[in-house]
Amino acid sequence: MIGRVFETCRANGLSQSDLARRLGVPRGQVCLWLRDRERMTLKAAVRLADAMGHDLEVRLVRRATFRAARAEAQ
């Protein structure tokens, strides 16, 4: 999901290098996060969303509900 948000930001001129500078991490780390190649902490997700000008919303949902919604989305 964060990768899709980044694509919108990229269209507005934000690069992975820009994000990396804002977060104080290597560009390669940003790339891994955006491509879901490496898990990130919730704190990192909040910082990444903030650096892209977004808020991160976290919800607790019943596991069965989440799995059904995820299956529908695919």
C-alpha positions, 0 to 999 in steps of 0.5 A: 500500500505504501508503494502505491502512495509513493507512486502518486508522490513520484508523479508530483516530483518526490523521489526515493532519494528525497525520501531517504534524505528526509528520513535519514536512511540510505536510498536502498532502504527506502527502495526495500520498504516501497517494494515490500522486500523488507518488513518495516517497523510501525514507527518506520511506516509512520515516518515514511508516510509522514515524509510523503505528506500522509498520515498512517491509520492503523486498525485492529480487525478480526483476523477472519475479516481481514483475510476475507477482505484481503482475498477479495482484493486479490 
